[in-house]
Amino acid sequence: MADLSTDIRYIKGIGEKKALALNKLGVFSLHDLISYYPRRYEDRSSFKPIAMTMSDENVCIQAIVADTPRLSRIRRGLDIVKFRAVDESGSVDITYFNQSYVKDQFVCGEQYNFYGKIEVKGARRSMTNPVHEKSDSVNGVTGRIVPIYRLSAGLNQRLLQQAVRQGLDQCLRFIPDVLPAEVVESCQLAQCGFAYENIHFPADFEALELARRRLIFEELFVLACALGKMREERVRESSIPLKAADMTEFYAALPFSLTGAQRRAIEEALADMCSGSVMNRLVQGDVGSGKTMVAAALIWQCWKNGLMSAYMAPTEILAEQHYVNLSKLLEPMGLRIAKLTGAMSAKEKRQVKALLQSGEIDLVIGTHALFSSDVEYKNLSLVITDEQHRFGVKQRSALISKGAKPHVLVMSATPIPRTLALIIYGDLDVSVIDELPPGRQKVDTFAVDESYRPRLNGFIKKQCAVGRQVFVVCPMVEENEELTVKLKSAQEHAAALAAQFPELRVGCVHGRMKAKDKDAVMADFVSGELDILVATTVIEVGVDVPNAALMIIENAERFGLSQLHQLRGRVGRGEHKSYCILVSDAENEESRARLKIMCDTNDGFKISEEDLRLRGPGDFFGSRQHGLPEMHLADLGGDVNVLQKAQTEAKLLLERDEGLELPEHRALKERVERLFTLSSDSFN
């Protein structure tokens, strides 16, 4: 008797070989099989008379085989089976290529169902390689809505459909309902068995929608419960409570006034740090919103309490920039500051490590070198990670493990819609800096096509003539002859600009360069040794070049909105009027609409909402660094309303039963624990 944990190889008709192919899709057990949802559906539920079919239409017909199928061998490796099928309205020529076995599957005079694309030439209709079955087939592949699954080598649709059908038949009555009955009722959700049956084999499109809504809600509800439990466990984790020092002393020492949003974020974080529980807070704000000042205030508070802070940046050059800026700000107040990066000499590293171990440093700023196995901290109480999504979860955890339950501040300049942030950072408290410091430049943005190139070159020359510097971003490192669309490459474009402007100093930086070479070019640009820096998106996050006043993005349609906004944020950081030029010959409406959004607003949060709507959540994070377990069905971009409802219901449930200990919540608790087990490397 099969149960949900039964190995897939023991399901009838699968066996060892097909089980291995299913394993590649992440399907190992019967539970995995019934949770392997279709990627799309084909509507084969209604039949059309042959005469009513249109050319290039995918359609189901019911027809009688009118003559004996003929097998012809055209040449080696090519054989054809042909016959004619008829209904009361007309006839269709059926052809199968390299499927000689079908010749014996058709009997003249018998009726079959066919599904495929119709071709019409004059009065004749034809179908090539249609799906077929006898008209009296039960649970067949026509006469209904048919699921289409993602496949791997060794599998076909019919085999997978049959395997899922058998799996459901064997275990549908055993599937535990993880949703509490009151949640199902209050949210008007379908029952569990109905949902699993109709997500795979929908009775109609209304039933499919009910099934999808139920399973999407369930997936997001389980995730919200898991993150809620993590939050509760973290809140119970005790840490060294800080004694709140008077912030007026810190504010008075600053050469400028902080914005209301910066002060609010500082107060929220300090309340956490003085509570006795571990702080785990995300500070997110637009490019240039002043997140570093929030970090500086918390570092100062730790110093006032005799404790140490560590600040981790994603690149050497960004670590150097933070080291210079924070040293200028905090050393006059009395803090001892050091940096630790991979580029330092062995002797320099040894000296800093010794000072960290003895507690003679108040703030260390660095890259991943901060969590090397031989680095020991005497009293680490605050860990700050900049551009949090650039670090893997294990890297962040490695640094946090260097202290005895240190407070954690993560910062991101990628504005994330609040609803999405609540799930992605569901175990963190979120502070949003939603106003820019006074004097921060608005960057004028324009979208142009290739016909503007002469004027653009003139503008580059004009900017450099008055002492400004120019960023030029390309989507590729080098030319690729295989691409059908001609894209600008950093290396070739840098050479072209150097030839165009022999009087200007042009540099090039891209991700394939060695870190030290890349940093050397960036350092030359920062110091003003270069006029034009041609780059790939390696400069998306990073250096502050107040003198850079022009950002040109080639093939701008190839970048996501959030990425374009990050790139634009590299200019407008000084006193000079700044510009961003988006160059694109793309003609499709969506690309044009996206570039227009960039021209219309500098508000990163508005842009992120549009990006989420247009592209989904993937664009915010690139490869799966964002700490979320993989969603099977839910779309964090498109299912926002369901997500909000699931979060609300999960919060109410955990208020009633924090540990999910009640008997009626046993199935939910097991699913939450399973999610933790499967996603141990994903959760923050």
C-alpha positions, 0 to 999 in steps of 0.5 A: 500500500503506497503512502506519500513517502513511497519512493517514485520507482515503486509506482506502477509503470515507472521503475528504476530508469524513469525514476532517475529521469524524474529525480532530475526534476526533483521528484523522488516520492509520491508526495513530490509527484502529486506536487509536481504541477503542470507548467501550462494546459492545452484545451482539448475539451471540445471537438470541432467539425473538420470543415469549421477548423482554421489554418494554424489552429490547434484543435480537437477533431473526432473522425473515422479513418477512411482508408488503410494507413500506408507506410512509405520509406522515403529514404534511410531515416525517414518513413511516413504513415499517411491516411485520410480521416472523415467526419460529416462535414469534411475530410483531413489528411493525417501524416506521421513522420518516423512513427511507423508503429502507428500504422497498426494502431488505426483500423479503417472504419473506426472512430478516433480523436485527434489533436494537433495543428490544422493546415489548410491549402485550398480546399484540403486540410491536413494534420502532421503528427497529431496526438490520437486515441480511440474515441471511447478511451477513458482518462485519455488525452483528448476531450478534456483540459490536458496538463503539460509538464516540464520534462527531462530526457527519458520522459514524455507527456503521456508517461508523466500524466499517467504516473500522476494519475496513478499517484493521485488514485493511490494517495488522494484520500491520504493527503493531509489538509495543512490549512485549518478548517477556519482558514479554508472557510473564511478565505473561501478556499477549495478542499485539499483533495479537490485542489490536487485533482483539479490542478492536474486534471481540471474538470473545467477552467473554473475548477482549475482556477479554484484549485490554483487559488487554493494551492497558491494560498497554501504555499504562501501560508506555509511560508508565512508560518515558517517565517513567523516561527523564525521571527518568534524564535529570534525574538526569544533569542537573548543578546547583550542589551545595549544601554541607550546613549544620548544620540544628541551627542552623535547628531551634534558631531555630524557635519550635516543634519539627518533626514526624518527617515534616517532618524526614524530608522536609527530609532527603530534599530536602537529600540531592537538593540536595547530590548535584550533580544537579537536585532535582525533588521533590514534597512532598505532605501533608494540609491543615495538615501543615506543608509550608511549614516544609520549604520554609523549611528549604531556603530557609535552606540556599540562603541559607547557600550564598549563593544565592537562592530563589523561592516561587510561590503561585497567588493574590495573597492566598496569596502575601501570607500566605506573605510575612508568615509566612516574613518573621516566621520567616526575617528574624530569621535574617538573610534578605532577603525581598521579594514580587512580585505583579501588584497592586503599583505599577509603582514597587514592582515596579521596585524589587524587580526591580532588587534581584533582578537585583543579587542583593540578595534571598535569597527572593522570594515572589509569583504568576505575576509572578515569571516575567514576561519582564522579571524577571531573577535573579542566582543563582536556585537553588531554585524552589518552587511551591505548590499545584502543580496550579494552575499550567500546565506552561508557567508552571512551566517559565517560572519554572524557566528563570530560573535555571541548572538550579535545584532544584525543589520542588513542594508539594500539599495535595491528598493523592494515593494513592501509586500515582497520585502515582508516575505523575502525578509520575513524573519527581519524587521524592515526599516524604509528610508523613503526620503533623500538627503537635501541637495541630492541631485535628480538625474535627468533621464532620456531614452534615445535610439541609434540615430542620436549617436552623433549628438550623444558623442557631442554631449560626451565631449562637452561633459569631459571638456568641463571636467566631468566624467562619463560612465558607459554601460554595455550588456556584454563583455565581448562580441558574440557572432551567434546572437541575432540581435547586435549588442554593444560589448564593453571591450569593442565599445571601449576601443571604439570610444578611444578611437572616437575621442583620442584626446580622452582617457578611456578605461574598461572594466568587466566581470571577467577581469581579475579582481585586482585589475578591475579594482585598479581601473576603478581606482583610476576612474575614482581618482580622475585618471580616466575620463570615460569608464566603459563597463558591464554591470559590475559597477551597478553596486559600488563606488562613489564618483561625485565627479561623474555626471553622465551615465550612458546605458547601451541596449538599455532594453536588455536590463531590468528596471531595478537594474537600470535604476541602480546603474543610474544611481552611479551619477548625480552623487556630487554637486554637478547636474547629471544625466542618464541616457538610455540607448535602445533601438527596441521597437516592442511596446513593453520595452518602450513602456519600461524605458518611459518609466525610467524617464518619468520617475527617479523614485526607486520604490515606484520603479520597483513596483513596476518591475515586479509587475512587469518581470516578477521578483527574479530581477531583484535578486539575480541568481537565487541569493534572496533566501527564499525556498523555491515556489512551486506554484505561487508567483510573488509578483502576480499573487500579491493579494493572495500573499497579503491574505496568507500573511494575515491569516498566518499571523492570526494563527501563530498568535493563537498557537505559536508553536503549532502544537495543537492536534489540528495543526499537526499537518501544518507543523510537519509541512513547515518543518519539511520546508525548513529541512528542504530549504536549510540553505535558503532561509536567512 
